[in-house]
Amino acid sequence: MNTSGHPLAGVRVVELAGLAGSYGTMLLAGLGAEVIVVEPPTGHPLRHLPPHAPGVDAPESGLWFAAFATGKCSVVIDATTEGGRAQLGRLLVTADLVVEDAGVDHYEALGLGREALAAENPGLVWVSVTPFGLSGPKRDWKGSDLVAWAAAGVLYTIGFPDRPPVAPAGQVQLGHHLASLNAAIGGLLALRARRSRGGAGQLVDISLAESCLWLAAETGSPLHLDDLVHRSRPGNRRPLTSPFGLYPCSDGFVSFLVLQPAHWKAMSKWMHECTGNEAVLDPVFEDIRVRYEAMEAIGEWTEELTRQFTKLHIFEEGQRRGIPVTPVNTIADLRADPHLEATGFWREHEHPALGKLSGPREPFRTTPDLWSLSRAPLLGEHNTAVLGQATGG
């Protein structure tokens, strides 16, 4: 792939991370960086994470890897051997940026850490993504996406009040992607700072739990930091006013956000037209505080409307009336969405093992276009080009 016209052309990134680094490094690859994924002989962990493409032999069947390794190179190095560690050291000396999720101490113990490489590569930027960061009493604690949401206080607020907490977008591993995005931003800032520091690199410390905490406005940071009152689990409705949240349709759910007086006037007129409910027309409900107090009743009135129609009908009619509403889409809904099709959101490419794949385009649009991605690599596909030999170890 020719990336000479892209903003990160000439930047070499060595990826030693799993899911905690994959999304951010994919963004760097899309902007022109040479991102080299170092895989063990058995393949990157994402190659083995379900789901897998049917009828395709492992390790090439992993769809997570196919999605988050686009635009990257793959080299196989067995770092459990002396020869493999030497090989990895020679690769790291050539890097501008390293992203890892095992912790600095792990690589220092192998003689491959930032300090060990400083003499030969003083400009190396080292990004470490760990469950609780590199300092503090929890620095050596293990973690996961679920652990991070729990530690950040977010988990306590998700779900229904009479049931246990629910992981936010659990299968999506949203916390890992958030930390990975912070890793990319932190790495880019460190590369930029290197220009004004005589070429010196630095260590960038990313905490998975703190990344989630930064996103947690309703759990204490920063919106409610002063009162220290925990927020109860509200279910699928927001306890601010009504309608606000998810409401059932004949084929799924829609999400309403009715805050402004104009929104409520349009909503109440629509509810009256379709259900005959006279109470909704009372001007008293134009006050958001009154709708908060009458949340349960208004929720029932809203369901009387939404249950009559499909989510697409509610969406289109609500938008026509100027009401903030959207369907709760499935993957099939999104793939068939005419808006996403018209904006060119979906892109297709051929993979030698998986065939034709569809995926999202870049998460930002620029003029001129600064983004370019190739398919995900086969296991060890770039050993010869990057390491000068056909096999790792």
N, C-alpha and C positions, 0 to 999 in steps of 0.2 A: 504493500500500500504506500503510495506516495503522499507523505504528509508535509512536504517542504513548505507549503503555504499556510500551515496551521500554526497557531500560537505557541504550542509546546513542542514544535519540531526540534529535534536534537536533544531532548531531555530523555534520559534513560531511567526508567522506574523498575525496580526489582520487587516483585510482590511475593512476600513470604507469609501471607495471611489467608485465612479462610473467608467466611462470609463477612466478617468484620471489616474487611478491606476491599472486597470485590467490586462493590458498586462504585465507590469513589475512584478506584484505579481504572475502571471502565470509562468513567468520565474523562480521566486524563488521557486515556488511549484515544477517545473520540476527538480530543483536541490536539492530537498529533504526537503525543509522547510515545516512545517505544516502551511498552509495558511487558516485562518478561515474568511470567508466572513460573516459579520454581515448584515442580511437582516431585513427590516421591515416586519410586518405581510403580507403585500401585495406583497412582493418580491422585489428583487434588481431591480433598474431601467433598467438594461440591459435585464431583463426578459420581459420587456414591449416594448422594442425598436424593430420595424420591421426590417427584416422580421420574420415571425413566421411559424413554421411547420404546414402544413394543417392537420386538423383532430385531433390535440392535444390540450387538454384543457390548458388554462392559469393556473398558470404562467410557466408551464413546456415547453411551445411551443416556448419560446424565443431563437432564434438561436445565437444571440450575446452572451448571457450568456452561452449557450452550448459550444461556441468556447473559450471564455476568462475566464471561471471558471473551466476549466479542471484541475484536480489535487488538487482542493480545497475542504474544508469542508464548509457546510452551517449551520448557526445557526440563528434562528429567535429571535430577541429581539425588543420589542417596547420601544424605548428610549424616547417616549413622556410621559411615565408613570414613577412614582417614583420607582416602583419595577423594571422596565426595566432599568432605569439608574443605579440602584444599581447592577443589574446583569451585565451590561456592564462594570461597574467599576471593578467588581471582575475578569472579563475576561481580561481587560487591564492590571491589576496587574501582570498577568502571561505572558504577551507578551514580546518578545525581540524587536519587530519592529511593529510600527503602521503606516499605510498608510491611509491618509484621504484627502478629497478635499473640506471640508467645512471651513477650516481655524482654527488656534489654538484658536482664541478668542471664536469661537462657542463652543468648547469643554470645555474651561476654564469656560465659563458661566454656563455650566451644572455641573461643579465640576468634570469633567472627563479629564481635560487637562494634559499635561505633568507635569506642576508644581504641580498640585493637587495630582498627583500620585507619585511624586518624593520620598516621604518618604518611601513608600512601594516598589517602583520599580525604584531605582536610575539609573539603567542601561538601561532604556527604550530609544530606538531610535525612535523619532517621525518624520515622513516624511509628510510634508504638501504640497499638490499640489493645487495651486490656480491660477486664471487667470493672475494676475500681481505680485505675490509674497507677502510676509508678511511685506514689508516696502515700503516707498515711497508714494507719493500722490495718487497713483492708487490702493493702497493695498486693498481697500474695493470695488473696481469696480467689476461689474459682467462681465462675459466673456463666450466665447464658442470657439470651434475650429476655426470657421470663424473669430471671433473677434481677435483671437490670430494671425492668418495669416495677417490680415489687420494691426494690431498694429505693427507687425514685419516688415512691408514693403514688404513682399513677394507677397501679393495679387496684388499689383500694377503692378507687372511684369508678371503675368500669364494671358494668353488670347491673343486675336488679337488686334492690335493697334486701330482699329475703333470700338471696342466693349467694354462693361464693363469688369472689371476684373473677373477672374474665380477662384473659390476656389481650391487649390491644393488637388486632391484626396478627394473631398468633402464628398462623401458618406462613404469613408473609415475612416474618422476622424483621419487623419494621425498625426495632431498636438497633439491630446490626447495621441496617442501611443508613440510619441516621448517624451513627458513629463513623461509618465509612465515609459519608459525605463530609463530616467534620475533619476526618483524616486528610481528605483531598484538599479542603480549604486550608488547613493548617500547613500541609506540605507546600502548597503553592505560595503561601505567605513567607514561609521559611526560605524557599528558593528566591523569592523577590528580595528578602532581607539580605541574602547572601551577596547580592550585588554591591551593597553599601557596607559590607563588613570585611572587605578584603578577601572575599571568596570563602569565608568560613561558613561551615554548615552548623546545624544545631539539632537538638533533640526536641521532637514534638510529642507531647504526652496527651493521649486521648483516652478518656474514661467512658466506657459504655454506659454505666449508671448515671454519670453526670450529664452525658449527652441526652439521656431520657429526662433527667430532672430539668434541664433547660427548657424542655418542651412542655413542662407540666405546670402551666399557669394556674390550674384549678386545684392543685394539691399543696400549694404553699409557696411556690416560686414562679413569678414574683408577685402575683396578684393578691394573694391572701397571706403574705408572709407575716404580717403584724398580728393577726388575731389568733393564729395557731389552732384554728378550729378545723377539724377534719371535714372533708366533703363526703356526703353519703353517696352511695351508688344510685343513680337516678333511673336506671333501666334505659329504654330507648327514647325517652322524652327528656328534654332539658328543663330543669326547674327554674326557668326565668320568666316565661310567659307561655301563652298557648294561642294557636298551635305552634309547637316548636319540637321537632323530632320526627320519628318514623310513624307512619300510619298505614294500615293494611289496605291493599287494593284487591281486586279479584284475581290477580296473578302475581302478587308480590307486594312490595312496599314502596312508598314515596317518602321523601323528606321535605318537611315544610319549615320555613323560618319566617314567621309573621310577627314583625316587630313594630313597624311604622303604622301610624293611623291609616294611611292610604292602603296599605296591605290588608289591614283588617276590614276596611270598608268593602274592598273588592271580594275578600274571602267570605264575609258574612252575606253579601248579596248572592254569591254563588251557592252557598249552603242553603239559603232560603229558597232559591229557585229550584234546587234539586231535591230538597227534603221537606219543604213547606214549613220549616221551623221559623216561627215568628220571633222567638226570644233573641235570636242572634242579631236582630236588627236594632235592639235597644242601644242607644248611643252610649250608655254607660260602659259598654265593652270596648269602646275606642281607647279607654285608658288602660295602658299596659299593666298597671298594678291591679286593676279589677280582673283582668284576664288571668293574672297570676293566681289570685284568690279563687277564681272559678275554673282552675286548670282541669280538674277532673271532668266537669260537665262539658267544657268546650272540647276536650279530647273526645268525648263520646259523640258530640255533634259532628266533629270533623270526620270521625269514622263512618258515620251515617252517610256522608258524602263519598268518601274514598272507596268504600266497599262496593259501591255500585258500578265502578268503572275499572278499566285496566290502568296500570301505572303509566303507560304511554299516553292514554287519554287525559289522565289527571295532569301529567306534565305539560302537554301541549296546551290544554285549556287553561291551566293555571298561569303559564307563561303569557298566553294571550291576554289574560286579565291583569297582568303586571304583578303576579304573586311569586315570590321566591320559592320554587318547588322543583324538585328533580327526582327522577326515578332512582331506586336502589338497583343499580345495574348488575347483571351477571356478566361473566366473561363473554358469553355468547352475545349478549346485548351490546357490549362494547365492540366486539369484532364486526358487528353488523351496523354500527352507529354511522349514519350518513355524514354527520358532522366530522367525526374522526377520519372518515374516508376522504372527505373533501379537503381537509387540512393536510392530508398526507402523513397522518400520524403513524400508520402501520407501514413497515418496510419489510421486504422479503429478500432472502438470500439463500443460496444453495450451500449445504453442508455435505461433505463427501460421505459421512456416515448416517446423518439424520435426514438427508434430502432437503426439501424446501421448507424453510422455517419463516414464520412471521413474528415480528417483534416491534416494540415501540421505537420511534425515532428519538432524536436528542431531546432532553427536557428543556431546552431553550432554543430560541430562534435568533439568528444573527444575520446581519447584512453587511458584507457578504457572508455566505455560509462558511463557518469555521470548523465544521464537524465532518468526520468521516470515520466509518467503522467497517472492518472486515468481519468475516465469520469467526466463531470461536475455534481455537486450534485443536488439532488432534494431539494425543498424548505424546510429548517429546518431539513434536513436529519440527521445532526450530533448534534442536541440539547442534546440528551441523552448522547452521548459519550463525548461531550465537556463541557456542562453545567450541566450534571447530571439530566436533566429533559426533558420531551418530548415536551414541548411547551415553546415559548418565552414569555416575558412580565412579 
